[in-house]
Amino acid sequence: MKVIVNVRLKEGVLDPQGKAVKHALASLGFSGVRDVRVAKQIVLELDGEDRDKIYA
């Protein structure tokens, strides 16, 4: 079973890495980008398929 966990900053918390990416996109000509938030994704491969046991 594959479990995907997305980790990101809460709304209202400054994201300097996202701001840098937004600036870089603007310099490359992507003018329609309103906001950028950078997050991390963790992908877990678990043994078994019984969701009740995995999430217990």
Summary of the structure (lengths in Angstrom):
residues: 56
radius of gyration: 17.1
end to end distance: 15.0
largest distance: 48.9
contacts: 96
relative contact order: 0.35
helix: 29%
strand: 21%
